[in-house]
């Protein structure tokens, strides 16, 4: 299974440690608004490709799932393009800050 990450801070790095023990999982791509953070976390993931734009990552990579590890207020914007591609999304916290926001289909 090839996974990608949107958000590459401390929470993402915590998940990398867990995924490292799963032989059938490889982290293929890491995206963060900070290029330095994306590069650092991609290297920690074993040489994943770093991106600064989630759209570019999703267009360039063949992924089986995506971890969204952004701050909670950015979950919806980060997860929506992943959902639109029909990929499973892992979120630790709610998709949105209100039920109506999470239910929108715009």
C-alpha positions, 0 to 999 in steps of 0.5 A: 500500500502506497500512502501519502501525507498532507501535513508533515509536522509532529503528528505525521512523524508519529504516524511514520513511526507506526507505519515503518513497522508495517511491511506492506506499507510504504510512504510515497509522498509527503506534502507540507506548506513549508518545503523544509518540513516536507523535505525533512519528513519525506527523508524520515519516511525513507525517501518519499517525494516531498511536495508543497502543494497537495494538488501536485502530490495527488496528480503526480502520485499513485496512492492507495490512501492519504493521511491528513495531518494538518491543523484541525481547521485545515482538515476539510480543505486538505481532505476534500481533493483526496475524497474527490479522487475516491481515496481513503483518508485518515483523520485523527480529528473531525473533518470540520468544525461544524456538522454543516461545514462537513456536509457541504458538497461544494 
